[in-house]
């Protein structure tokens, strides 16, 4: 009966779609994507709206409150999980009612994976909030036994002797103790002697030293100190994992949203996946680095000196943060890593075919990234800088006390231009990168010019910092870095959507590059405003939880 009902429903769907197609245009092709499928669109629209609200608006607030150890973190996590659950339900209903247009898609699997990660994170955060008693130090076995013996000493005579006591007059010769050592007292002692007093016999048989060694091993394994230490280490590892997930879950959500967009549009199939992944990954890196740059302007990472400020000392932030590398070193390392890995992937989409001029151009860009990143890391090395200074022919230890031999003020802040130069050259190359379609050429030119502008703005920042180095631990917030953030976010967005499949869709629907450009600019402005709000919420949470604590400002 159920099978016949399903077949009947499918027949109605096919008939309805056929009528709709014939009534509009007799030459209409059958839909091959969820975007062009006309039925049950309400479910997928509601799914998109709820997921956007949950992952873009609710989750960032929840993450910031969790990082700030705010009491409202658990409540916002529950709100996110509830909205996300309704969105998953609507998406599941839509999948069951529609044909399979994208087989073996990763969006469903990735969505469930990220959902479970967030749910487990919420549970850990809830237990972390109410489980601080677990992290409290427990009294050790020795302290507990010492306290017990002190109580017994204060209580006067003991009702029974220890099992290790032979009871043959070894106690101090006091009247009270002498009476306890009498034969009559020994009989009473036997009535109160615990069962483990039989160890006295075992000591005579096995030897007192061996028994003490065995007991020490057992006590170490089952002692309260060992159990408390193990429990503390396990809980600490869980909490560290919770903090890592707090800082990576937004990126996982970003990947899940992009995968849903890909599945809904039906792009990146067959060989198109190589071009799509390349543009999405590279453009996504610039997109997130733009968000990171705006965070640095707002004061994030000031505790490690990344907010164009003097790095606070180890006494204020700890030895680990005080030893953190400069932001320019991390930028150079990422550029180096990109060049070292991407040089082998540029011809992957054309594997088995002859190398073209475009392939060689992309490989040359990867080599430029490799060399530029390596040079940037070497320039940032303090060891190399000190080695070069010590090798100067006029350097003398006898003059080291003179003020002229003190390090210049610019040593306290990095003005390494190599990362900016690499991005500037990439923008110049991509702005003139030839494409087969005019739409693609214009898109590449747009995001190339944006990267070029970002590099120039970073150069202006270095000029300001070189002429007037920072003198405070507080963030200096140079205005030119806001331009850098805007250009990187918008340029990364255009970079992602300049892949071959999206360009073909734009050309097929007679949409030009300016349409995508205006959408990217408006999205960038909204995201930057929302990021500032989210960071302000984090600062409020930290200030609220650490009110009255001296030196808590660098957590913002």
N, C-alpha and C positions, 0 to 999 in steps of 0.2 A: 504493500500500500504506500509506503514511504517512497519507494522508487518511482512509482507512477506519479505521485505528487511532484517529485523533483523534475521528472521529464515534462510534466504538464507546465510547470513554472518556466522551464527553459524554453519550451515551445512558445509560450506567451511572450517571453523576452525576444526571441528571434523574430516573431511576427511583428511585435511592436517596433523593433528596430528596422525591419524591412519596410514597414509603412512609413516610418519617419524618413528613411533614406529616399524612397521613391517619391514622397511628397515634396521633397526639397530639390533633388536633382537625380535624375535617373542614372547619371554616370558617376555617382558618388562611390568612392572606394570603401571597402570594409575597413573599420578602424583597426589600427595595429598598435596603438598606445592607449594608456589610461587617459591621456589628455584629450584624445579625440573620441573616446567612448562616451555616448550621450546619456546613458542611464545611470541612476543612483549617484549623480554628481553631488547631491546634498551631503552624503556620508563622507566623501573625500574632502569636501570643502570644510565641513565641521572638523574633520580630523586634522587638516592643515592649520586651522585657526587655533585649536586647542594645543597642538604641539608647539606652535609658534609662541603662544602665551606661556606655556610651561617651560620651554627650554631657553627662550630669549629673555623673558621678563621675570618669571618666578625663580628659576634655578640660580641665576647670577646673584640675586638677593640672598637666597638660601646659602650659597657658597660663601659670600662675604660675611654673613652672620656667623657661619660655622667657623671661619678663620678667626673672627673676632671673639669667639667663645661666648656669643650672646645667648641669652635664655630663649630668644625667639627663633633660634635656628631650627629646633625640632618642629615647631609649629609650621614654619614655612616649608620645611621638607615634607611634612604631611600634606600640605596644600598642593605642592608639586606632584607628589605621588598620586593624589586623587585625580587631579586634572589629567595627568599622563595616563592613568588607568582608563579614564573615559575615552581619551583619544585612541588608545590601543583598541578598545572595544569597538569603536566606530570603524577603525581601519580593518579590523578582523571581519566585521560584517560586510564591509565593502569588498574585501578580497573574496569572501565566500559567494557573493552575488555577481561577480564579474569574471570574465575569462582570464586566463593566465597569459598576459601580454609580455611579461618579462620573466622567463623561466630562470630558476636558481638565482634570484636576485639576492643581494647581500643586505638590503635594507631591513627586511623582516628579521633576519638573524642578528644583525647589528643592533636593531632597535630593542629586541628582547635582552641582549647582552648588556647594553647600557642601562636598561631599566632595572635589571637585577643588581647591577653594580650600585646604582643610586639607592635602591631599596636597602641593600646591605649596609651602605654607608650611613643611611638614616638610622638604622638599628644600632650601629656602632656609636653614632653620635648621641643617641638617646641613652645608651648604657654608659657612655663616657660622662654624660651630664650627671647621672645619678649614681655612678659607681666610683666616685672618688675615694670612698672608704677602702676600696680594693688596693689603691695605690698607697695608702697610708702605711708607714713602716711598722712592722710587727716586732714585738720584743723577742729577742733571741732566746735560745734554749738555756744558755748559761745565765742570762739575766733572770729568767723566770725561776730557775732552780735557786739562784742566790736569794731572790726575794722570798722564796718558800722557806729556805733555811733561816733567814733572818726572822721571819714570823715565828718559826718553831723555837728559836732562841729566846725571843721575847715572851713566848708563852710559858716558859719555865720547863718543867720536866716533860719528857716525851712519853706518850702512852705506850710506845713500842720502839724497839731499837731498829737501826738499819740492817738490811740483810747482810751487808759486808762486815758488820761488827761481830766479832767472835764471842763477845760477852764474857771474857775471862779476865775481867779486872783491869782493862787497859784504860778505862776512863779516869779522869782526875779524881783524886781521893777526897770527895766531899761527903758529908753525912747522907745527904739525899741520894747522891749517886751511888754510895756504898750500899744503901738499902736496895737500890734498883738492881745491883749486881748480885744480890743474894739468890740462893736457889729458889726461894718462893717467888721472888720477882721474875726469875727466868721462866717459871711455869706460866705466869700471867703473860709474859712477853710472847710465849708460843701461841697463846690464844689470839693475840692481835697481830702476829706476824703474817704479812701477805703471802700469797702463793708464790710470788717470784723470789721469796727468801730461799727457795731450794737452789738458787744459783750458788749458795754457799757450798753445797755438796758438789756442784759442777766445777767450782774453782779448785777443789781438792783433787778432782779426777783429771780435768783437762789442763789445769794449770792456770794460775791467776793472770799471767801476762797474755795468754792466748784469749782468755775471756774478755779482758779489757780491750784488746785489739778488735775482736769481733763486735763488741758493743759500740766501739767508736765508729766503725764503718756503718752499722745500722743506724746509729744516731745521726750520722752525717746525711744519710739518705732520707730518713724520715723526720729529721729535725724540723722545727718550725722555721728556722732560718733558711734552710734549703728550699722548703716549699714556698715560703714567702718570696725568696729571690727568684725562683723559677716562674712563679705567678707574675711577679713584677716584670720580668723580661718578656714574657708572652704578651702581657697587656701593653707594654711599651711598643712592641713590634706592631701590634694591631693599631695602636694610635698613630704611629708613624705612617703606616699604610693609609690610614684614614686621612691624614694631612696631605699625602701625595695625591690621593683621589680627589680631594677638595680642589687641588690646583690643576688637575688634568681633566676633570669631568666635563668642563665646558668645551674643551677641544673635542672630546668624544661626541658630545651632543652636536657640535658643528659638523662633524663627519656624518653623523646619522641624518641630520637635516639635508645635507648635500646629496647623500645617497638616495633619500626619498625624492628629491627633485629630479635626480637622474632617472629613477625608475618611472616616475610619473610622466616625464617627457619622452621616455623610450629611447634615450641616447646612449652612447658609449657601448654599442654592440659590435661584436666581431673585432676587426682591427681598430675601430674607432676608440676602443678603450685605452690604447696607448697614448694617443693625443689628449684624450680627456683627462686621464690620470696625471699626465705630465703638467697640464695647465692648472688643474685643480690643486695639485700638491705644491707646485711652485708659487702660484698665486695665493694659495692659502697661507704659505709661510710669510709672504709680504703682508698679507691682511692681518695676521696675528701679531706680526712685529710692529705694525702700526698701532694696534691696540696696546701693545706693551710700551711703546714709546709714549703714548698719551698717559699711560699709568705712571711712567717715570716723571713726566711733567707734573702730574698731580701729587707726587711725593712717594709713590711706591718705590720700594727697594732703596730708600734713603739710608737704611741701616747698613747697606753694603757699599754705599757711595755711588749708586747708579743714578741719582737724581741731580747730577751736576752740583754736588756738594762735597765737602770734605768728609771722608769716611770716619764715622765715630770710632773711638778706641775700643780695644778688646774688653776693657773694664766696663763698658757701657752696653755692648752688643754681644759679647762672647768671642772666644778665640776663633770659632768656625766662621762666623760672619766677617770678622776682621781680616781673615785670610782669603776672602773671596776675591777672584780676579776682577779686573775692570770690565766694564760693559764693552769697551772696544776690543778687548781680548776675546770675549765670547762672540762678538760679531765676526771677528776675523776667523775664529775657529769654525763657526757655522758656514762661512763663505768657503773656507778651505775644505770642509767636509762635503759640501755640495759639489765642488769641483772634482774632488777625488772620487766620488761615487757616480756622479752624473756623466762623466766622460765615457763610461762604459755602456750607458743606457740610451745615448742619443740616436743610435741606429737600430734600436730594438724594434721599433714599429716597422722598419723596412728590412728586417732580417732576411737574408738570402738574396737581396737585390743589390744593385750597384750603388756605390756611394755617390750622392749628389752634392752640388755646391752648398745646398742648405744644410745637409748633414755635417759637412766640414765646418760650416759657420757655427753650428751649435756646439760642436766639439771644441772649437777654438774658444768659445765663450766659457766652456767648462774649464779649459786649461787656464784661462785668465782668472777665473775664480780660485782655482787651486793655487796658482802662484801668488795672487794678491792676498789671499787669506793667510798663506804661509808667511809672507813678508810682514803682514800686520801682526801676527803672533810674535814674530821675532822682535819687532819694534817694541811691543808691549812687555817684553821680558825684562824684568828688573835685573836679573843676573847678567844679561848681556850688556845692559846699560852700565852697570857698575864695573864690569870687566873692561869695557871700552874707556871709561873714565880713569880707571887705575893704570891703563896703558899709555896715558898721555905723557909725552916726554918731559913736560915741565911740572908734573904732579910730584909733590914732595910731602912726606909725612911731617916734616918740620914746620910746614906752613899750614897744617890742617886746622890749627886753632884760629886762624885768621878768618874774618867774616867773608872775605872774598872766596873762600874755599867751601862755604856752606852751599848746599844744594839750592838751586834757584826755586822761586815760588811755583814755576810751571811744573816742577816735578811732582807736585801734590795732586795734579789733575791731568788726565790723559787727553791729548789733542791729536790722536792718531788719525790721519785723514784717509788711510787705505780703504776701510770699509765704504766710506762715502765715495771715493774715487771709483771703486768697482761698480757701485750702484749707478753712478753717473755715466760710466761707459756703457753699462747694460742699457740704460735708457736711450743713449744715443744710437746704439746698435738696433734696438727694437723699434725706435721711431722711424728708421729707414729700412726695416725688414720687409722684403718683398713677399707678397702673398698672391695666391691665384685669384682671390675675390677681392673686390674693392672694399667690401664691408670688413673683411679680415685685416686688410692693410690699414684701414683707418683705426680699427680697434687697437692694433699693435702700436700704431703711432701715438695714440692717446695715452695708453698706460706707459709707454716709453718716455713720453714727455713728462708725465707725472713723477716717474722715478728720477728723471733728470732734475726736476724742481726740488724733490726731496733731498737729493744730494747737495744741491746749492744751499738749501736751508740749513742742512747739517754743517756745511762749511761756514755759514754765518755764525752758527753756534760756537764753533771752535775759535773763530776770530774774537768773539766776545769773551770767551773763557780765557784765551791767551792774553788779551789785553788787560783783563781784570779777572784773575783767577778767583775762584770761590774761597771765602774765608770763614764760612759757617758750616755747621753740621746740618742745618736746615736746607731743604731743597731750594735751589735758586730759580727754577722754573723759567728758563729762557723762552721768550715768545716764539722764536724761530722753530722750536721743536714742535709746537702745535701745527705749524705748516708741514713739518716732516711727517707727523702722524696722519694728517689728513691726506697727504699725497700717497703715503704707503698704503693706507686702507683702501682708498678709492682706486689706486693703481692695481693693487692686488685683486680687487673685485673684477676690474676689467680684464686682468690677466686670466683669471679663472674662466671667464665667459668668452674668451677669444679662441676657444678650441674649435676644431673643424666641425663637429656635429652641431654645436650651437650656432656657428656662423651659417651653416647650411639651412638651419631652421629659420634664421633671420632673413636670409636671402629668399627662401621659399615663400615667406609671408610678407615680403616687400617692406621689411623694416631696415632702417639704416643704422649706422654706428652711433649717431647722436642720440637715438632712442635709448640705447644701452648706457651711454655716457651720462645722460640726465638721471636715469634710475640709479646709477652707481653713486653719483654725487649726493642725491637726496638720501640714499641709504647710509652713506658715510656720515653725513651731518647728524642724522638721527642716532646712529650708533655711538658717535662720540659724545653726544649729549647724555645718552643713557649710561655710558661708561662712567662719566663724571658723577652721575647720581648714584650709581652702584658703589663707587669708591667712597663717596661721601657717607653712604650707609655703613660701609665697613669702618670708616673712621669714627662714626658715631657709636658703633657697637664696641670698638676697642676703648674709646674714651669712657663709655658708660660702665664697662666691666672693670676697667683699670683706674677708675676715678680715685684720686688721692695717691696713686702710686707714682713716685718720682721717676722720671726717665722713660715713660711709656710712649713718648711721642713718635718714636721711629717705627712703631708697628703700623702706622697709618700708611 
